Amino acid sequence: MSGPKSSRYTLTAAQRRVIEEQRRIEQERKENCIWVKNALGQLQKNSTFGREQAVAKELAAKTGNDRGLQRLIQEMQETVKSAAVLAQNVESKDAAHVKVICTQIKQRQAEIALLQQKIRQAAQDNDAALGRYFGASIADAFSAENDVPDAPTEKMDKSTDDVKAEINDELAEVMAAQSRISRSLFERAAHAKVALDELQDEEHLKNFEAITVLPLFTDYRKEVHEYEAVSDAYLQARASYEALCQSAAVEPKETRCCQAGLEMLQKEIERLQEDDERAYISQSIDEVMAEMGYDVIGQRQVHKKNGRHFTNELYAYEDGTAVNVTYADDGKITMELGGLDTDDRLPDAAEAKQLCESMESFCDDFSEIEKRLEAKGVVLKSRLALLPPSEDYAQIINVSDYQTTVPIDTFKANNRRSGIGQGKERYLKE
């Protein structure tokens, strides 16, 4: 049965465990390095409380008491700085050291999360206190539950420039959270900031805040909440994804920390893991073919208009023939024997007969190839085609379409030269 053969191969459970264990330590080190880098970036980006700090400063100036908020923010920022020191040159550390750094960064994360909780509580108390100072609750102005709340009383007691400055701070807070919000929301904030500069009178500012700023700030709170809900899972998935991209020497895609971004990363991880398994199968076939005396003499990449991708490798067989191994992007592997020439043509009757004889002699080799692959943990998953030798399948392979590595013996009927096929003949004599 040595006509064209199409199969899908997979790994045995034991071999998959061996490969996973061999790569686990280095993969884990890479993932941890990336996690440290990403986690530090998130800590640094999430350590700004511009609006809350502005309210605290104003309250401290008017009442002498900001509920310790500015001290809490300073303590949080110092904790972030200590995390940055831990993360320095993490890529140069060994796996055990990187794991220790991860543990220390997680401790800093917990400390910062607790400080942020205290900061939010203090900010809420400050809002209420400042509202009482002005005779109205300033918290209503920033409530995410009110779509169009009334403009806060204390702002009406302030100058137009003061009100514009406060709205500008709110928009700046949204824009500072660029890594945690969607591009569309960031652009809305940027456009609102430009529009704010053109407003001059109090009435327009009131309408602008109610119609534009407060709905924008509501959406901002929602997106930040979603970001925080998936942040841990996203960071872990992103670290795994970037580590796989490093191993595959591909550029990682840009993603955003949200549910959709997490799902995209999970799909990409699955795809890269499948590619990794296929790479091992391809490497195993190369090794087995080399063990059996088959030399690689040519290779090519084929990209179809429909997006499909194929890799072809030519292995010298004997007397100007070769085994053409085709790797499809869906995991299918096809082996076909053909004669070699430097142009596109069909075999004549004599050539077709001789090629059919070569197909028959390749039959035992194919069985041996699969036996040796199994010893490497690569087993048949599904047989798509196993056709018998036939002159109908005789073909001439145009080596001009390939990147060849050695001078090629072209195929002619009754041409029994050895040349390239000598390595194969040595295997047959063993």
Protein Blocks (a to p, Z undefined) as FASTA:
>chain_A
ZZccdddddddfklmmmmmmmmmmmmmmmmmmmmmmmmmmmmmmmmccfklmmmmmmmmm
mnopaghmmmmmmmmmmmmmmmmmmmgoklmpcfklmmmmmmmmmmmmmmmmmmmmmmmm
mmmmmmmmmmmmnopafklmmockbmbacddfklmmpcfklmmmmmmmmmmmmmmmmmmm
cfklmmmmmmmmmmmmmpmbfklmmmmmmmmmmmmmmmmmmmmmmmmmmmmmmmmmmmmm
mmmmmmnopacddddddfklmmmmmmmmmmmmmmmmmmmmmmmmmmmmmmnopacfbdcd
dddfkopacddddddfbehiacdddddfkopacdddddddfbdcdddfklmmmmmmmmmm
mmmmmmmmmmmmmmnopacfbdfbdcdddfklgccddfklpccfbdcddddehiacfklm
mmmmmmmmZZ
